[in-house]
Amino acid sequence: MLGIGLGIFLIYFGTRQLTIQYKIPQPLWFHQNEITQWLSRWEEINGEVTNVLSPSKEMSETMQINSEVTAYSFDRVIVCDTAEIAQFLIANNFHFEHNCAVLSIDGYPQNIFSTVMQMLKQNPDLKVYAFHSANSRGVTMINELRNSTNWFVGNNLIIDDVGLLPRHVFASKNMWILKSDDSAEKGRKIPAEVKQTLSKDELEWLEAGFYVELESFSPRKLLQVVSQAVTNGDTSTDSFG
């Protein structure tokens, strides 16, 4: 009986450890040039990859937009925390399929940013969505969109947070959690008005230096999350699960 009881305990303990393990960040260090080498090796075996996005800076060239087009607006806009995520959505025609402008918080695509913003502000019923990583920069996006003169200060618009937020991370067992001293320092500098929107656990998690990047998810998952948000208003904590 003692052996059986001990066996059951060990099975439970092992299962419990696996359940807890997902909360522990796993280090994985590599350089950007290694990714290029891995891709080259993959292409040697499987053939050329033709759908890799070009650097986002290439879309900074001046573009002229027909005045008839600028007379219209969009129903929605998704603001991403990086140019790379915005470029990814645009490359997958998300803006066409959902009548949804796609921009980044730092002004991408630069060649049409001011024009698109002018178009957006013509719609008093505009729906705004923030799409970001679970880090200190991401959790401050809503505050910036509401209060920055570059965005929607003075406009009484509803801005939905699609995520990723720490609470989304807590609700999942499958996310790639990273940690750095730089992230911890930035976490401790989150503005007071933003801290009020976070739970105690979320704030402690960020101040400890933990973060999860959107780039760690598959393209299919990212498209699924934003599509559900703009179509069904689904920004629940299990949307990234």
MDAnalysis code that builds the backbone (N, CA, C; Angstrom):
import MDAnalysis as mda
import numpy as np

u = mda.Universe.empty(723, n_residues=241, atom_resindex=np.repeat(np.arange(241), 3), trajectory=True)
u.add_TopologyAttr("name", ["N", "CA", "C"] * 241)
u.add_TopologyAttr("resid", np.arange(1, 242))
u.add_TopologyAttr("resname", ["MET", "LEU", "GLY", "ILE", "GLY", "LEU", "GLY", "ILE", "PHE", "LEU", "ILE", "TYR", "PHE", "GLY", "THR", "ARG", "GLN", "LEU", "THR", "ILE", "GLN", "TYR", "LYS", "ILE", "PRO", "GLN", "PRO", "LEU", "TRP", "PHE", "HIS", "GLN", "ASN", "GLU", "ILE", "THR", "GLN", "TRP", "LEU", "SER", "ARG", "TRP", "GLU", "GLU", "ILE", "ASN", "GLY", "GLU", "VAL", "THR", "ASN", "VAL", "LEU", "SER", "PRO", "SER", "LYS", "GLU", "MET", "SER", "GLU", "THR", "MET", "GLN", "ILE", "ASN", "SER", "GLU", "VAL", "THR", "ALA", "TYR", "SER", "PHE", "ASP", "ARG", "VAL", "ILE", "VAL", "CYS", "ASP", "THR", "ALA", "GLU", "ILE", "ALA", "GLN", "PHE", "LEU", "ILE", "ALA", "ASN", "ASN", "PHE", "HIS", "PHE", "GLU", "HIS", "ASN", "CYS", "ALA", "VAL", "LEU", "SER", "ILE", "ASP", "GLY", "TYR", "PRO", "GLN", "ASN", "ILE", "PHE", "SER", "THR", "VAL", "MET", "GLN", "MET", "LEU", "LYS", "GLN", "ASN", "PRO", "ASP", "LEU", "LYS", "VAL", "TYR", "ALA", "PHE", "HIS", "SER", "ALA", "ASN", "SER", "ARG", "GLY", "VAL", "THR", "MET", "ILE", "ASN", "GLU", "LEU", "ARG", "ASN", "SER", "THR", "ASN", "TRP", "PHE", "VAL", "GLY", "ASN", "ASN", "LEU", "ILE", "ILE", "ASP", "ASP", "VAL", "GLY", "LEU", "LEU", "PRO", "ARG", "HIS", "VAL", "PHE", "ALA", "SER", "LYS", "ASN", "MET", "TRP", "ILE", "LEU", "LYS", "SER", "ASP", "ASP", "SER", "ALA", "GLU", "LYS", "GLY", "ARG", "LYS", "ILE", "PRO", "ALA", "GLU", "VAL", "LYS", "GLN", "THR", "LEU", "SER", "LYS", "ASP", "GLU", "LEU", "GLU", "TRP", "LEU", "GLU", "ALA", "GLY", "PHE", "TYR", "VAL", "GLU", "LEU", "GLU", "SER", "PHE", "SER", "PRO", "ARG", "LYS", "LEU", "LEU", "GLN", "VAL", "VAL", "SER", "GLN", "ALA", "VAL", "THR", "ASN", "GLY", "ASP", "THR", "SER", "THR", "ASP", "SER", "PHE", "GLY"])
u.atoms.positions = np.array([
    [0.828, -1.215, 0.000],
    [0.000, 0.000, 0.000],
    [0.858, 1.260, 0.000],
    [1.969, 1.180, 0.775],
    [2.852, 2.334, 0.833],
    [3.437, 2.636, -0.543],
    [3.797, 1.544, -1.268],
    [4.368, 1.731, -2.607],
    [3.372, 2.360, -3.558],
    [2.112, 1.907, -3.476],
    [1.071, 2.465, -4.348],
    [0.842, 3.938, -4.025],
    [0.770, 4.231, -2.712],
    [0.550, 5.618, -2.303],
    [1.679, 6.518, -2.746],
    [2.921, 6.016, -2.609],
    [4.077, 6.802, -3.023],
    [4.066, 7.028, -4.532],
    [3.651, 5.986, -5.270],
    [3.589, 6.116, -6.728],
    [2.584, 7.162, -7.160],
    [1.411, 7.144, -6.523],
    [0.376, 8.133, -6.846],
    [0.870, 9.541, -6.542],
    [1.566, 9.671, -5.397],
    [2.085, 10.986, -5.022],
    [3.097, 11.494, -6.047],
    [3.985, 10.600, -6.501],
    [5.008, 11.007, -7.463],
    [4.384, 11.403, -8.797],
    [3.346, 10.671, -9.207],
    [2.651, 11.029, -10.448],
    [2.009, 12.402, -10.317],
    [1.342, 12.632, -9.176],
    [0.703, 13.929, -8.951],
    [1.738, 15.043, -8.916],
    [2.845, 14.780, -8.198],
    [3.878, 15.804, -8.059],
    [4.489, 16.136, -9.416],
    [4.729, 15.112, -10.223],
    [5.292, 15.350, -11.550],
    [4.349, 16.137, -12.429],
    [3.055, 15.795, -12.371],
    [2.056, 16.531, -13.149],
    [1.961, 17.974, -12.685],
    [2.023, 18.152, -11.366],
    [1.959, 19.502, -10.805],
    [3.149, 20.338, -11.258],
    [4.328, 19.714, -11.287],
    [5.519, 20.430, -11.724],
    [5.405, 20.848, -13.183],
    [4.838, 19.993, -14.017],
    [4.650, 20.340, -15.419],
    [3.678, 21.497, -15.566],
    [2.658, 21.527, -14.702],
    [1.685, 22.611, -14.747],
    [2.328, 23.934, -14.388],
    [3.233, 23.907, -13.418],
    [3.883, 25.131, -12.969],
    [4.973, 25.571, -13.944],
    [5.552, 24.611, -14.659],
    [6.725, 24.873, -15.480],
    [6.500, 25.977, -16.505],
    [5.270, 26.106, -17.019],
    [5.039, 27.070, -18.083],
    [5.250, 28.495, -17.623],
    [5.235, 28.736, -16.323],
    [5.411, 30.087, -15.814],
    [6.881, 30.483, -15.712],
    [7.779, 29.522, -15.921],
    [9.199, 29.787, -15.789],
    [9.767, 30.143, -17.156],
    [10.365, 31.335, -17.320],
    [10.912, 31.709, -18.624],
    [12.068, 30.806, -19.011],
    [12.115, 30.424, -20.278],
    [13.168, 29.550, -20.767],
    [14.114, 30.355, -21.653],
    [15.399, 30.426, -21.304],
    [16.338, 31.206, -22.119],
    [16.642, 30.518, -23.441],
    [16.679, 31.291, -24.500],
    [17.063, 30.786, -25.811],
    [17.800, 31.916, -26.519],
    [19.120, 31.793, -26.610],
    [19.937, 32.877, -27.129],
    [20.408, 32.560, -28.546],
    [20.227, 33.509, -29.449],
    [20.748, 33.374, -30.800],
    [20.847, 34.763, -31.418],
    [21.621, 34.879, -32.487],
    [21.813, 36.147, -33.174],
    [20.989, 36.181, -34.456],
    [20.730, 37.397, -34.941],
    [19.923, 37.561, -36.140],
    [20.546, 36.848, -37.336],
    [21.886, 36.884, -37.439],
    [22.525, 36.236, -38.586],
    [22.340, 34.719, -38.562],
    [22.105, 34.157, -37.368],
    [21.841, 32.724, -37.286],
    [20.504, 32.380, -37.935],
    [19.523, 33.274, -37.782],
    [18.221, 33.047, -38.410],
    [18.379, 33.010, -39.926],
    [19.192, 33.928, -40.455],
    [19.450, 33.955, -41.893],
    [20.102, 32.659, -42.348],
    [21.028, 32.163, -41.550],
    [21.699, 30.902, -41.882],
    [20.719, 29.734, -41.853],
    [19.843, 29.718, -40.843],
    [18.848, 28.641, -40.753],
    [17.910, 28.664, -41.954],
    [17.496, 29.884, -42.344],
    [16.593, 30.017, -43.488],
    [17.283, 29.552, -44.771],
    [18.553, 29.925, -44.930],
    [19.297, 29.512, -46.120],
    [19.415, 27.998, -46.186],
    [19.682, 27.392, -45.043],
    [19.793, 25.937, -44.996],
    [18.456, 25.284, -45.323],
    [17.375, 25.855, -44.809],
    [16.039, 25.316, -45.081],
    [15.735, 25.392, -46.576],
    [16.118, 26.513, -47.204],
    [15.855, 26.693, -48.631],
    [16.676, 25.725, -49.476],
    [17.873, 25.382, -49.011],
    [18.689, 24.408, -49.734],
    [17.980, 23.062, -49.835],
    [17.235, 22.737, -48.799],
    [16.570, 21.431, -48.742],
    [15.165, 21.481, -49.338],
    [14.438, 22.572, -49.060],
    [13.011, 22.625, -49.398],
    [12.661, 23.570, -50.541],
    [13.605, 24.374, -50.989],
    [13.305, 25.328, -52.045],
    [13.147, 26.738, -51.513],
    [13.117, 27.704, -52.406],
    [13.086, 29.115, -52.029],
    [11.790, 29.491, -51.318],
    [11.929, 30.300, -50.284],
    [10.777, 30.870, -49.592],
    [10.442, 32.189, -50.273],
    [9.255, 32.297, -50.826],
    [8.911, 33.466, -51.643],
    [8.043, 34.490, -50.930],
    [7.576, 34.170, -49.717],
    [6.639, 35.079, -49.050],
    [7.216, 35.699, -47.782],
    [8.540, 35.884, -47.744],
    [9.164, 36.560, -46.608],
    [8.980, 38.065, -46.776],
    [8.551, 38.741, -45.726],
    [8.319, 40.177, -45.805],
    [9.636, 40.925, -45.942],
    [9.624, 41.965, -46.762],
    [10.794, 42.822, -46.896],
    [10.874, 43.743, -45.684],
    [12.037, 44.354, -45.427],
    [12.154, 45.275, -44.286],
    [11.104, 46.371, -44.354],
    [10.496, 46.691, -43.215],
    [9.396, 47.654, -43.182],
    [9.817, 49.038, -43.647],
    [11.095, 49.384, -43.515],
    [11.557, 50.717, -43.890],
    [11.394, 50.982, -45.381],
    [11.238, 49.924, -46.182],
    [11.109, 50.102, -47.617],
    [9.785, 50.756, -48.004],
    [8.836, 50.846, -47.079],
    [7.552, 51.470, -47.376],
    [7.523, 52.932, -46.957],
    [8.690, 53.534, -46.727],
    [8.745, 54.926, -46.310],
    [8.808, 55.887, -47.493],
    [8.884, 55.362, -48.721],
    [8.926, 56.223, -49.893],
    [7.588, 56.939, -50.072],
    [7.649, 58.182, -50.535],
    [6.452, 59.004, -50.691],
    [5.463, 58.363, -51.656],
    [4.173, 58.404, -51.282],
    [3.126, 57.835, -52.125],
    [1.997, 58.846, -52.269],
    [1.552, 59.055, -53.486],
    [0.452, 59.964, -53.757],
    [-0.864, 59.188, -53.743],
    [-1.856, 59.715, -53.015],
    [-3.157, 59.062, -52.915],
    [-4.208, 59.943, -53.570],
    [-5.037, 59.343, -54.392],
    [-6.084, 60.071, -55.106],
    [-6.993, 60.791, -54.111],
    [-7.316, 62.049, -54.402],
    [-8.149, 62.851, -53.499],
    [-9.539, 62.261, -53.333],
    [-10.021, 61.526, -54.330],
    [-11.329, 60.887, -54.212],
    [-11.303, 59.791, -53.148],
    [-10.157, 59.147, -52.994],
    [-10.016, 58.103, -51.981],
    [-9.991, 58.712, -50.589],
    [-9.284, 59.816, -50.426],
    [-9.148, 60.427, -49.103],
    [-10.446, 61.047, -48.607],
    [-11.432, 61.171, -49.484],
    [-12.728, 61.701, -49.059],
    [-13.501, 60.681, -48.236],
    [-13.064, 59.432, -48.282],
    [-13.718, 58.368, -47.524],
    [-12.934, 58.076, -46.245],
    [-13.490, 57.196, -45.437],
    [-12.813, 56.811, -44.206],
    [-12.872, 55.297, -44.058],
    [-12.399, 54.819, -42.924],
    [-12.473, 53.405, -42.586],
    [-13.451, 53.228, -41.431],
    [-14.001, 52.017, -41.318],
    [-14.857, 51.710, -40.174],
    [-14.025, 51.470, -38.920],
    [-12.806, 50.962, -39.124],
    [-11.972, 50.538, -37.998],
    [-10.510, 50.858, -38.280],
    [-9.728, 50.853, -37.219],
    [-8.278, 50.930, -37.354],
    [-7.645, 50.051, -36.280],
    [-6.659, 49.289, -36.692],
    [-5.851, 48.521, -35.744],
    [-4.496, 49.201, -35.650],
    [-4.111, 49.545, -34.437],
    [-2.802, 50.154, -34.202],
    [-1.917, 49.105, -33.535],
    [-0.815, 48.781, -34.183],
    [0.105, 47.752, -33.690],
    [1.281, 48.403, -32.970],
    [1.919, 47.646, -32.103],
    [3.034, 48.219, -31.345],
    [4.337, 48.230, -32.126],
    [4.399, 47.509, -33.248],
    [5.607, 47.521, -34.073],
    [5.226, 47.621, -35.546],
    [6.152, 48.168, -36.321],
    [5.940, 48.261, -37.764],
    [5.876, 46.873, -38.392],
    [6.621, 45.923, -37.818],
    [6.663, 44.577, -38.388],
    [5.300, 43.892, -38.327],
    [4.599, 44.033, -37.203],
    [3.276, 43.415, -37.083],
    [2.282, 44.115, -38.010],
    [2.378, 45.441, -38.109],
    [1.497, 46.176, -39.023],
    [1.748, 45.739, -40.465],
    [3.004, 45.606, -40.833],
    [3.347, 45.176, -42.189],
    [2.821, 43.769, -42.467],
    [2.906, 42.915, -41.470],
    [2.397, 41.549, -41.609],
    [0.894, 41.546, -41.909],
    [0.126, 42.345, -41.177],
    [-1.321, 42.398, -41.404],
    [-1.639, 42.962, -42.785],
    [-0.916, 44.003, -43.178],
    [-1.140, 44.603, -44.496],
    [-0.803, 43.612, -45.602],
    [0.308, 42.893, -45.439],
    [0.724, 41.921, -46.459],
    [-0.299, 40.806, -46.627],
    [-1.081, 40.539, -45.573],
    [-2.117, 39.512, -45.637],
    [-3.494, 40.092, -45.962],
    [-3.495, 41.343, -46.461],
    [-4.724, 42.005, -46.930],
    [-5.790, 42.147, -45.852],
    [-5.350, 42.246, -44.606],
    [-6.314, 42.397, -43.521],
    [-7.111, 43.685, -43.679],
    [-6.469, 44.735, -44.157],
    [-7.143, 46.032, -44.298],
    [-8.251, 45.983, -45.339],
    [-8.061, 45.211, -46.407],
    [-9.087, 45.085, -47.434],
    [-10.252, 44.223, -46.958],
    [-9.937, 43.110, -46.341],
    [-10.970, 42.149, -45.963],
    [-11.880, 42.663, -44.854],
    [-11.379, 43.596, -44.040],
    [-12.164, 44.068, -42.894],
    [-12.439, 45.570, -42.927],
    [-12.179, 46.223, -44.067],
    [-12.318, 47.683, -44.157],
    [-11.686, 48.334, -42.934],
    [-10.449, 47.970, -42.692],
    [-9.776, 48.330, -41.448],
    [-8.385, 48.877, -41.753],
    [-8.150, 50.127, -41.393],
    [-6.809, 50.679, -41.547],
    [-5.861, 49.968, -40.582],
    [-4.612, 49.836, -40.990],
    [-3.592, 49.201, -40.150],
    [-2.399, 50.137, -40.044],
    [-2.079, 50.530, -38.825],
    [-0.964, 51.438, -38.571],
    [-0.145, 50.908, -37.398],
    [1.024, 51.491, -37.191],
    [1.799, 51.166, -35.993],
    [1.892, 52.405, -35.116],
    [2.139, 52.199, -33.850],
    [2.164, 53.294, -32.887],
    [3.285, 54.284, -33.185],
    [4.317, 53.829, -33.918],
    [5.417, 54.724, -34.271],
    [5.291, 55.278, -35.691],
    [4.079, 55.192, -36.272],
    [3.805, 55.902, -37.516],
    [4.038, 55.152, -38.803],
    [3.972, 53.847, -38.777],
    [4.109, 53.053, -40.006],
    [2.719, 52.768, -40.582],
    [2.568, 52.794, -41.905],
    [3.536, 53.133, -42.950],
    [3.714, 54.651, -43.070],
    [4.963, 55.079, -42.990],
    [5.262, 56.504, -42.935],
    [4.788, 57.257, -44.170],
    [4.783, 56.590, -45.320],
    [4.460, 57.294, -46.564],
    [2.988, 57.684, -46.673],
    [2.113, 57.055, -45.901],
    [0.686, 57.398, -45.970],
    [0.082, 57.643, -44.592],
    [0.917, 57.671, -43.562],
    [0.394, 57.751, -42.195],
    [-0.481, 58.986, -41.975],
    [0.021, 60.160, -42.320],
    [-0.735, 61.391, -42.064],
    [-2.035, 61.415, -42.857],
    [-2.003, 60.882, -44.069],
    [-3.213, 60.844, -44.899],
    [-4.255, 59.912, -44.297],
    [-3.821, 58.740, -43.861],
    [-4.749, 57.786, -43.253],
    [-5.346, 58.358, -41.969],
    [-4.530, 59.027, -41.162],
    [-5.041, 59.631, -39.932],
    [-6.095, 60.689, -40.242],
    [-5.873, 61.453, -41.294],
    [-6.855, 62.454, -41.708],
    [-8.171, 61.786, -42.093],
    [-8.082, 60.672, -42.789],
    [-9.271, 59.927, -43.186],
    [-9.989, 59.349, -41.971],
    [-9.228, 58.821, -41.029],
    [-9.827, 58.204, -39.844],
    [-10.609, 59.211, -39.010],
    [-10.077, 60.407, -38.894],
    [-10.710, 61.416, -38.048],
    [-11.987, 61.979, -38.658],
    [-12.287, 61.571, -39.886],
    [-13.548, 61.981, -40.507],
    [-14.710, 61.110, -40.045],
    [-14.407, 60.009, -39.376],
    [-15.447, 59.072, -38.942],
    [-15.651, 59.186, -37.429],
    [-16.746, 59.812, -36.991],
    [-16.988, 59.962, -35.545],
    [-17.320, 58.641, -34.858],
    [-17.640, 57.613, -35.649],
    [-17.981, 56.305, -35.088],
    [-16.847, 55.296, -35.284],
    [-15.663, 55.801, -35.504],
    [-14.508, 54.940, -35.736],
    [-14.281, 53.994, -34.559],
    [-13.973, 52.737, -34.874],
    [-13.627, 51.753, -33.853],
    [-12.116, 51.547, -33.879],
    [-11.496, 51.675, -32.719],
    [-10.039, 51.612, -32.615],
    [-9.644, 50.386, -31.803],
    [-8.647, 49.663, -32.308],
    [-8.152, 48.464, -31.631],
    [-6.640, 48.577, -31.461],
    [-6.161, 48.233, -30.281],
    [-4.720, 48.206, -30.008],
    [-4.259, 46.755, -29.982],
    [-3.183, 46.476, -30.703],
    [-2.661, 45.108, -30.836],
    [-1.175, 45.148, -30.505],
    [-0.774, 44.451, -29.456],
    [0.579, 44.650, -28.947],
    [1.084, 43.440, -28.172],
    [2.371, 43.442, -27.910],
    [2.996, 42.412, -27.082],
    [2.665, 42.657, -25.611],
    [2.867, 41.628, -24.805],
    [2.667, 41.764, -23.357],
    [3.961, 42.278, -22.747],
    [4.129, 43.584, -22.806],
    [5.299, 44.234, -22.224],
    [4.914, 45.647, -21.804],
    [5.863, 46.369, -21.238],
    [5.559, 47.702, -20.719],
    [5.127, 48.649, -21.831],
    [5.714, 48.513, -22.999],
    [5.329, 49.349, -24.134],
    [3.896, 49.051, -24.557],
    [3.560, 47.781, -24.600],
    [2.232, 47.388, -25.040],
    [1.120, 47.877, -24.133],
    [1.320, 47.743, -22.821],
    [0.237, 48.096, -21.897],
    [0.005, 49.605, -21.823],
    [0.941, 50.401, -22.340],
    [0.755, 51.859, -22.329],
    [0.130, 52.379, -23.621],
    [-0.118, 51.502, -24.580],
    [-0.610, 51.956, -25.883],
    [-1.970, 52.627, -25.809],
    [-2.890, 52.055, -25.050],
    [-4.231, 52.638, -24.951],
    [-4.145, 54.071, -24.434],
    [-3.333, 54.272, -23.418],
    [-3.160, 55.606, -22.843],
    [-2.596, 56.578, -23.878],
    [-1.642, 56.117, -24.669],
    [-1.051, 56.975, -25.698],
    [-2.055, 57.294, -26.800],
    [-2.831, 56.315, -27.208],
    [-3.819, 56.550, -28.259],
    [-4.874, 57.559, -27.822],
    [-5.203, 57.563, -26.546],
    [-6.235, 58.469, -26.044],
    [-5.717, 59.882, -25.795],
    [-4.424, 60.009, -25.506],
    [-3.917, 61.289, -25.023],
    [-2.863, 61.953, -25.898],
    [-2.400, 61.274, -26.929],
    [-1.373, 61.861, -27.782],
    [-1.996, 62.680, -28.907],
    [-1.371, 63.818, -29.209],
    [-1.842, 64.650, -30.318],
    [-1.621, 63.967, -31.664],
    [-0.764, 62.974, -31.692],
    [-0.544, 62.215, -32.929],
    [-1.679, 61.238, -33.204],
    [-2.538, 61.038, -32.201],
    [-3.586, 60.041, -32.335],
    [-4.967, 60.635, -32.091],
    [-5.643, 60.265, -31.017],
    [-7.061, 60.589, -30.901],
    [-7.400, 61.425, -29.675],
    [-6.465, 62.251, -29.227],
    [-6.755, 63.115, -28.091],
    [-7.925, 64.035, -28.437],
    [-8.861, 64.176, -27.500],
    [-10.025, 65.029, -27.730],
    [-11.161, 64.354, -28.458],
    [-10.947, 63.128, -28.916],
    [-12.001, 62.376, -29.596],
    [-12.614, 61.370, -28.627],
    [-13.912, 61.349, -28.569],
    [-14.607, 60.445, -27.648],
    [-14.826, 59.091, -28.319],
    [-13.720, 58.388, -28.526],
    [-13.774, 57.102, -29.212],
    [-13.544, 55.957, -28.229],
    [-14.190, 54.841, -28.497],
    [-13.943, 53.635, -27.708],
    [-12.731, 52.922, -28.304],
    [-11.742, 52.653, -27.466],
    [-10.530, 51.975, -27.912],
    [-10.451, 50.626, -27.212],
    [-10.507, 49.566, -27.991],
    [-10.470, 48.212, -27.439],
    [-9.043, 47.678, -27.423],
    [-8.696, 47.034, -26.330],
    [-7.377, 46.420, -26.193],
    [-7.477, 44.953, -26.588],
    [-6.969, 44.626, -27.772],
    [-7.006, 43.248, -28.255],
    [-6.030, 42.376, -27.465],
    [-4.999, 42.984, -26.933],
    [-3.930, 42.264, -26.247],
    [-2.678, 42.341, -27.102],
    [-1.664, 41.806, -26.649],
    [-1.543, 40.811, -25.600],
    [-1.296, 41.501, -24.260],
    [-2.028, 41.096, -23.220],
    [-1.843, 41.615, -21.878],
    [-1.305, 40.501, -20.976],
    [-0.689, 40.867, -19.855],
    [-0.238, 39.825, -18.926],
    [-1.342, 38.862, -18.525],
    [-2.576, 39.356, -18.403],
    [-3.679, 38.467, -18.004],
    [-3.934, 37.386, -19.056],
    [-3.652, 37.702, -20.334],
    [-3.750, 36.677, -21.373],
    [-2.685, 35.605, -21.164],
    [-1.505, 36.047, -20.745],
    [-0.410, 35.103, -20.492],
    [-0.764, 34.190, -19.324],
    [-1.317, 34.773, -18.267],
    [-1.674, 33.988, -17.084],
    [-2.696, 32.903, -17.418],
    [-3.556, 33.185, -18.398],
    [-4.635, 32.253, -18.733],
    [-4.191, 31.143, -19.673],
    [-2.937, 31.185, -20.111],
    [-2.452, 30.205, -21.079],
    [-1.267, 29.423, -20.529],
    [-1.079, 28.220, -21.054],
    [0.060, 27.389, -20.666],
    [1.053, 27.223, -21.813],
    [0.808, 27.911, -22.925],
    [1.580, 27.620, -24.130],
    [2.338, 28.819, -24.681],
    [2.547, 29.844, -23.889],
    [3.216, 31.032, -24.402],
    [4.703, 31.015, -24.071],
    [5.465, 31.632, -24.943],
    [6.915, 31.699, -24.799],
    [7.252, 32.944, -23.985],
    [7.489, 32.755, -22.702],
    [7.749, 33.865, -21.792],
    [9.240, 34.179, -21.767],
    [9.558, 35.452, -21.970],
    [10.940, 35.920, -21.927],
    [11.135, 36.821, -20.712],
    [12.392, 37.101, -20.406],
    [12.696, 37.957, -19.263],
    [14.004, 38.685, -19.519],
    [14.050, 39.972, -19.150],
    [15.286, 40.737, -19.306],
    [15.333, 41.858, -18.281],
    [16.546, 42.312, -17.983],
    [16.718, 43.433, -17.059],
    [16.150, 44.715, -17.654],
    [16.309, 44.884, -18.964],
    [15.788, 46.077, -19.630],
    [14.270, 46.135, -19.521],
    [13.633, 44.983, -19.698],
    [12.179, 44.931, -19.574],
    [11.737, 45.242, -18.151],
    [12.504, 44.773, -17.172],
    [12.172, 45.046, -15.772],
    [12.269, 46.540, -15.475],
    [13.311, 47.174, -15.998],
    [13.482, 48.617, -15.778],
    [12.330, 49.403, -16.389],
    [11.937, 49.028, -17.599],
    [10.820, 49.713, -18.254],
    [9.509, 49.434, -17.521],
    [9.384, 48.233, -16.971],
    [8.176, 47.888, -16.228],
    [7.996, 48.755, -14.999],
    [9.106, 49.108, -14.371],
    [9.036, 49.951, -13.174],
    [8.746, 51.412, -13.513],
    [8.836, 51.772, -14.795],
    [8.600, 53.153, -15.218],
    [7.235, 53.340, -15.880],
    [6.383, 52.352, -15.785],
    [5.037, 52.479, -16.352],
    [4.304, 53.634, -15.660],
    [3.681, 54.537, -16.419],
    [2.991, 55.688, -15.817],
    [1.920, 55.264, -14.817],
    [1.708, 56.106, -13.821],
    [0.762, 55.794, -12.750],
    [-0.643, 55.549, -13.284],
    [-1.057, 56.343, -14.291],
    [-2.411, 56.184, -14.816],
    [-2.590, 54.849, -15.531],
    [-1.496, 54.295, -16.059],
    [-1.563, 52.983, -16.700],
    [-1.552, 51.881, -15.645],
    [-0.777, 52.073, -14.591],
    [-0.723, 51.080, -13.515],
    [-2.105, 50.826, -12.923],
    [-2.940, 51.857, -12.918],
    [-4.281, 51.722, -12.352],
    [-5.154, 50.769, -13.159],
    [-4.787, 50.528, -14.414],
    [-5.575, 49.633, -15.266],
    [-5.104, 48.183, -15.170],
    [-4.016, 47.949, -14.440],
    [-3.439, 46.616, -14.327],
    [-3.689, 46.034, -12.947],
    [-3.784, 44.732, -12.889],
    [-3.922, 44.072, -11.593],
    [-2.563, 44.036, -10.895],
    [-2.572, 43.717, -9.629],
    [-1.338, 43.620, -8.856],
    [-0.412, 42.561, -9.454],
    [-0.980, 41.432, -9.836],
    [-0.177, 40.356, -10.421],
    [0.432, 40.783, -11.756],
    [-0.353, 41.493, -12.562],
    [0.155, 41.947, -13.857],
    [1.315, 42.921, -13.676],
    [1.154, 43.844, -12.754],
    [2.186, 44.845, -12.525],
    [3.461, 44.199, -11.990],
    [3.330, 43.275, -11.068],
    [4.500, 42.580, -10.522],
    [5.208, 41.777, -11.613],
    [4.440, 41.179, -12.498],
    [4.995, 40.382, -13.597],
    [5.830, 41.260, -14.523],
    [5.302, 42.423, -14.865],
    [6.021, 43.344, -15.746],
    [7.255, 43.924, -15.059],
    [7.125, 44.286, -13.798],
    [8.249, 44.871, -13.068],
    [9.354, 43.853, -12.815],
    [9.014, 42.572, -12.880],
    [10.026, 41.523, -12.736],
    [10.788, 41.290, -14.040],
    [10.321, 41.924, -15.124],
    [11.032, 41.823, -16.395],
    [10.485, 40.803, -17.367],
    [9.337, 40.205, -17.048],
    [8.753, 39.217, -17.950],
    [8.052, 39.906, -19.123],
    [8.019, 39.229, -20.255],
    [7.276, 39.736, -21.404],
    [7.064, 38.613, -22.415],
    [6.055, 38.791, -23.255],
    [5.775, 37.860, -24.349],
    [5.555, 38.686, -25.605],
    [6.232, 38.330, -26.683],
    [6.141, 39.082, -27.927],
    [5.099, 38.472, -28.866],
    [4.405, 39.332, -29.603],
    [3.449, 38.841, -30.595],
    [4.134, 37.964, -31.632],
    [5.392, 38.273, -31.927],
    [6.119, 37.521, -32.944],
    [6.321, 36.052, -32.578],
    [6.070, 35.700, -31.322],
    [6.239, 34.304, -30.917],
    [5.040, 33.440, -31.310],
    [3.964, 34.073, -31.787],
    [2.784, 33.331, -32.223],
    [2.855, 33.061, -33.724],
    [2.140, 32.050, -34.152],
    [2.108, 31.730, -35.578],
    [1.321, 32.802, -36.330],
    [1.616, 33.014, -37.609],
    [0.837, 33.971, -38.403],
    [-0.660, 33.672, -38.367],
    [-1.009, 32.399, -38.420],
    [-2.430, 32.025, -38.395],
    [-3.097, 32.476, -37.107],
    [-2.413, 32.297, -35.977],
    [-2.993, 32.693, -34.692],
    [-3.164, 34.206, -34.617],
    [-2.177, 34.959, -35.077],
    [-2.281, 36.417, -35.040],
    [-3.458, 36.908, -35.875],
    [-3.611, 36.352, -37.064],
    [-4.732, 36.743, -37.926],
    [-6.062, 36.342, -37.303],
    [-6.084, 35.195, -36.662],
    [-7.310, 34.734, -36.009],
    [-7.720, 35.670, -34.879],
    [-6.750, 36.085, -34.072],
    [-7.043, 36.946, -32.926],
    [-7.596, 38.296, -33.376],
    [-6.933, 38.936, -34.332],
    [-7.395, 40.260, -34.757],
    [-8.702, 40.166, -35.535],
    [-8.894, 39.092, -36.280],
    [-10.148, 38.917, -37.018],
    [-11.321, 38.760, -36.061],
    [-11.136, 37.966, -35.018],
    [-12.199, 37.787, -34.029],
    [-12.490, 39.085, -33.291],
    [-11.451, 39.874, -33.057],
    [-11.638, 41.131, -32.332],
    [-12.476, 42.119, -33.135],
    [-12.154, 42.298, -34.410],
    [-12.867, 43.303, -35.206],
    [-14.215, 42.799, -35.699],
    [-14.369, 41.481, -35.809],
    [-15.626, 40.925, -36.321],
    [-16.633, 40.666, -35.209],
    [-16.146, 40.077, -34.111],
    [-17.048, 39.672, -33.030],
    [-16.832, 40.436, -31.730],
    [-15.835, 41.310, -31.711],
    [-15.535, 42.028, -30.480],
    [-14.930, 41.142, -29.414],
    [-14.303, 40.032, -29.830],
    [-13.751, 39.068, -28.878],
    [-12.345, 39.480, -28.461],
    [-12.208, 40.006, -27.244],
    [-10.899, 40.333, -26.680],
    [-10.724, 39.626, -25.338],
    [-11.316, 38.450, -25.212],
    [-11.282, 37.703, -23.958],
    [-9.889, 37.166, -23.681],
    [-9.664, 36.762, -22.430],
    [-8.335, 36.309, -22.021],
    [-7.926, 35.006, -22.679],
    [-8.884, 34.251, -23.227],
    [-8.524, 32.986, -23.864],
    [-8.382, 33.110, -25.376],
    [-8.424, 34.339, -25.906],
    [-8.340, 34.520, -27.352],
    [-6.984, 34.105, -27.905],
    [-5.936, 34.172, -27.074],
    [-4.601, 33.777, -27.513],
    [-4.278, 32.329, -27.150],
    [-5.205, 31.653, -26.479],
    [-4.928, 30.303, -26.000],
    [-4.863, 29.277, -27.111],
])
